[in-house]
Amino acid sequence: MTDERMCACRPMRRLGNVARARFDRGMTEKIIECARRVADVSRVHADAGERAGLLTEEVVTELIGTELLRMGMPTRLGGPEIDPVTSARALMAVAEGDASAAWYPATSSTHSIFTHYLAEDSAREIFDGTAPVACASMPGGSGRFTEGGLCVDSGRWPWGSAAPHAKWMGLGMVVDGRSLVAFVPTSDIVIEGDWDSLGLRATSSGHFSVRPGVFVPDRRLVDMGRPGPRQDTPLSLFPLTAYISFAYAAVALGNAVGAVNDLLDRAEGTTSLGLPNTLARSSLAHIETARAEARLYSARAFLLEAMGEMWDTAQDGHTADTGVRARSRLAMSHATAEAAAVVGGIHQLGGGAAVHAGDPLQRRLRDAHTITQHVQVTARAYPLYGALRFGQALDTAALRHAT
């Protein structure tokens, strides 16, 4: 997928004070408060959602009552236009309650960045905040350009997260050499219901197909080969692939915080590892939990610092260079890996109870290791970043998932 903002030589443009003033501090505080409320509800319904393979209506209703599903949408279109660092913090907060509940806004909200590219009427229609917007960005399917738009002849895609609750689905496609995201109503897709996963079971992230012959008008197409967004704003200057990717690392970190909290909640009544004392009085548990939190919050600080550097650059009217973007992707992969390691250690402290499917710590463990498999936050960032640091040329085919 072509992203002109990945080019370090793109001319830098400075934004005026009006563009910088668009970000409302009150809105950012409100979005965090909303995220915490969703976390409280999702924590209660996590088991039911996992059994059903889909978030419960209670959780979805709570999400719809917030702006968490479209945080990247510009204020000029009626969206909240939340900065990426605050968006990451909000997703972490939701994931403290349940990682699957955070996956819905992680998917929908990061792809709301496409509202900067869509025709304005379509952006408002698709990201109206009344339902999550699903998006399968891995290219698939076949289609042909016709007068006024694109005809999708056929296609089957994986990773249709949130599709059963969505009104719109974004389809990644390559047609005549052009990388596209085509938005179709979910009435035109068939959900296969084959999501049988290790973790994130309530996200319904299975395969779906499209009814042959679906027509997508030009106004609902995002052509990633075109020059850029319709208006330059700080969010539109934030690297696109980094914006779509940071959410998954944020969910991983929030899930790890939730695992620590789950352990502490049971500490007074739980013995573990053959020790005579409860976890609350175990020096081993004290040490291991302290180490776990040190790793967790170090990774969180690195992620937020790297994102903050890109965001500061965008607010100054520039696009971050390749080195800064590569460092941010390193921070995302590192955060995801550290979060999984932390959850693994906390799960061990949970003892025998944590081996049961219905135990929160087992769900945290499975969710953590499912997130590590996401292509945007895998270990592939390490060799790319390392090669860059040693002055080696980067494989441009890998940049889509690394910068």
N, C-alpha and C positions, 0 to 999 in steps of 0.2 A: 504494500500500500504506500503510495507516494505521499510524502508530507514535506512540502517545501520548507516548512519551518525547521526541518532537520538539517538544512544546509547552513553551515556556519558562516557562509559568505553572503547570506541574505542581507540586503540593506537594512540597517537599523533605523527605526522610526520612533521618534519621541512623541508621547501622548501628552495632551494638555492636562491642566489641573481638573477640568470637568470630568474626564474619564477616571482619574484617580479617586475622585470624591464619590464615585457611585457606590462604593462598598460601605454599607451601613453597619456600624458597630453593633447597634441594637439587634439587627437581624442575625448577626453572627452569634451573639449570646443566646438569642431565642432558638436558633437551630440546635445548639448544644443541649439546651433544656428539653427540647422536643426529643432529641436522641435518647436522653436519659429516661424519658417517659416510655418511649418505645422499648427500651431495654427492660424496664420493669415488667411490661406486659409480655414481652417475648420470653422472658425467663420463666414465667408461669406456664406458658403454652409450648415450650420447646419440645417436651416429650410427645405431646399430641401431634405437633407438626411433623416430627420425625416419623411417627407411626403412619401418618397419612401420606408422607412423601410430598408435603405441600404445607406452606405456612397456613396457620389457622386464620379464619376470617377476622378474629379479634385483633391479631397482629397486623394484618393487612389494613384493616380499618384505621388502626392507630397510625400506621405509616402514611396513609392517604390524608390524614388530618394535619400533615406537616408539609414542609417543602423539601424533605429529605430525598424525594424521588427525582428532583430536577435542580439540584444545587448549582449546576453550571449554566443555567439558562439566564440570558441577560435581563436586566431590569426593564429595558426598553420593550421587551416582549412579555412582560408580566412575571418574569422569574425572579428568584432571590439573588442570583449572581454572587454566590458565596465563594470566598477565596479558597484555593486548594488546601491550604494548611488547616483552615477551620473545617473544611469538608472532611479531611482525614481524621481530625479529632472527633467529629460527629460520628463517623463510621466506627471508630474505635469504641465510642460510648455505646452504640447499639450492639456491637459484637460482645460487649461485656455481658449482655443479657443472653444473646444467642447468635452464633455466627451465621446461621441460615437466615435469620431475620435481617442481619446486616448485609447479606449478599444481594437482597432485592435492591436496596438503594445503592449499593456499590455498583451494580450493573446498570441500573436505570439512570442514576445521577451522573456517572462518568460519561455515559453516552449522550447525556443532555448537552454536552459540549458541541454536538452536531447542530444545535439550534443556531450557532454562530454561522453556519454554512447553508442551512435550509432557507427556502423562501419563508418570509415572515408568517404568512397565514398557515403554512404547513407546520412550522415550528410550534405555533400556538395550539394548533389542533392536536398534534402528536403528544407534546409534552404539556398537557393541560393540568397535570397534577392529580387527576382523578383515578389514576391507575399506574402501576409501574410500566415502563417501556422496556421490553426485552430486546436484546440485540445479539445476534450471532455474527461476529465480525470476521471469523475465518472464512475465506472465500469459498464459495460453492455454487452449485447450480449452473444453469445455462439460460441465456436470454438473448434478445436482439432488440436493437433500437428501432423504434417506429416513430411515426409522426407524433410529437408531443410527449414522448416518454420511452419507457422500456417495457417490453413484454417478457415476462419470466416464463420460459417454456417448461422448465422442470427444476427440481432441486431438493436436496435433503441436507440438513445441517445438524451438527451436534451442538451441545451447550446452549440449549434454549432456556436459560435460567429465567424463572418467573413467568414463563409463557402462559400458564393457565390463568393467571390473574391479570395479564396484560391486555390492553386494547390494540397495541401496535407492536410490530416486530421489525427490527432492522436486520437486513440480510446483507452480508458481505458477498460481493460478486466481482468477478473480472469479466468484462464484456468488451470485445474488440480492443483488448489491451488497456482498458480503462478500469481503474480500481474504484468501485462504487460501494455505497451503503444505500440500499433501497428500503424504504419504510412501507410496509403493507399492513392493513388491518389484520388482526389475528383471526378474523372470520375467514380469511383466505389461506390459513395454514392448518395443517393436521398435526396435532401433538401425539406422538407415538406412545408416550407413557412408559418409556423403557429405562427410566432413571433408577438404577439399582447400584448405589455407590457405597464406598467406604464411609464417607462422611458428607456433610452438607446435604443430608437426605431430604430436608424440607424445601430445597430450592427448585426442585423439579427441573433439573438441568439436562434433560435427555434430548433425544433427536426429535426433529419435526420436519415436515415436508410442506411444499407450497402447491396449492391447486394450480395445475398447468394452465397457462394462458393469462395469469394475473397481470394486469396492466398497472404500471407505476408511473404516474405523471412526472414530468420533469421537476415539478415543485417539491416532490417527495424523494428526490435523488440527491445524494451528496457525492460529488465527483472529487475524489481526493487528489486528482491531477490538476485541478484548477488552481489559480494563483493563491487563493486564501479566503479568509472569512469575509463576510459582507461588510463588517465594520471592524476597525482596529480598536480593541479594548485590551486591558491587561490580561483577561482570561483568554482572549483570542491569540495572544502572543505567548502564552504558556505552552510549552511543547506538547503537541497533541497526544502522542503515544504515551508520554509520561503521565498526562492527565487521565487517560483511560486506564492506566496501570496502577497508580498509587493506591487505589481503593482496596485492592486485594491484599496488599501488605498491611493496610490499616485494619482490615478485618482480622487478619492473623494476629496482630498485636492485641486488639481488643479481646479476642477469644482467649489469649494467654492470660490477660488480666482477669478475665472471668474465671479461668481455671484456678488461679491463686485464690480468688475470693471464695470459690466453691470449697476449696480445701479448708480455708480458715473458718468457714461457716460450720464445718463438721468437726473442727479440731478438738473441742472439749469432750466429745463423746466417742472419739475414734482412737483405737490403738493400731499400730502398724509395725511391720517388719520385726515382729516378735518382741517388741519393747514393752516393758512393764507400765510405762506411763502413757497418757493420752498424747496425741500430737501436740496439743497446746503446751505440754510440759516436756516435750522431747527436745533435747539439745540438737540431735541430728536433724529433726524437722526444722528447728530454728535456723540452723546453718544452711541447709539446702534451700529453704525458702528465701533466705536473704540472698544467696547466690543467684537463685532464679530471678529475683526481682532486679538485681544489679544488671544481669544480662538483658532482661526485658526492657528496662528503662534506658539502658545505653543504646539499644537498637532503636527504640522509639525516638530518642534524642537525635540520633544520626539521621533517621528518616525525615523528621520535621525540619532539621537544620538544612538538609539537602533540598527539600521542597521549598523551604523559605528562601534559599538563595535564588532558585529559579523564579519564585514569585516576586522577589524584590527587583530582579532584572526586568520582569514583565511590567511591573508598575512603573519602572523608569522608561518604558517604551521600547525595550529591546527584547530580543529572543536569546535565551541562554545558549552559550556555545557548546560544542560537542563534548568538551571535557566536563563541564558542569552537568550536562544531561546524563553522561555516562556515570558520573558519580551518584546521581540521584537514582539511577537504575540499580547500581550496586547497593545503595541503601535499601531499596525495596526488596531485593533478593535476600540481603543480609537479614532484614527485619523478619521476613517470612521464615527463614531457616532458624533464626534464634527463637522465634515464637514457638515453633514446633519443638525445639529442644527443651524449652522451658516447660511446655505442657507435658512432655514426656517425663521429666523429672517430678513434676507435681503429681502426675498420675501414679508414679511409683509410690509416693508417700501416701496415696489414698488407700493402699492396701487391697485386701481381697474384695471389698465392696466395689472397687472401681473396675473390676473385670466384667461386671454385668452390663448388658446392653442399655438398661434404663438408667444407669448411673451417670450423673452429669459429667464426671471426670472422664468416663469412657467416651462420651459424645464429644467432649472438648478435644480429646486425643485424636479421634477419627477426623474431626473437622480440621484440625491443625495440619494433619498429613495429607488431607485432600487439597487444601489450599496450596501446599508446596508443589503440587503437580500443575498448577496453572502456568501456562506458557509465559505469561507476562512477568512472573516473579520466580522463575526457576533459576538454577545455578548457571544458566547460560550467560548471565551478566558478568560473571567472574572472569572468564578468559577474554571477553571483549574489553572490559575495563583494564585488565592487566596488559593486554596488547597495546592499548592506547597509552598507558603509562610508560611503556618501554619504547614508545615512538614507532610502533608498527602500524602498518596500514590496516584499517578495519574492513571486514567483509561486509560490503554494503547490503548484501541479502539478509544479513542478521540484524541490521539496524532497526527494522520494523519492530522488533521485540526488545530492543535494547537501548534506544535513545529517544 
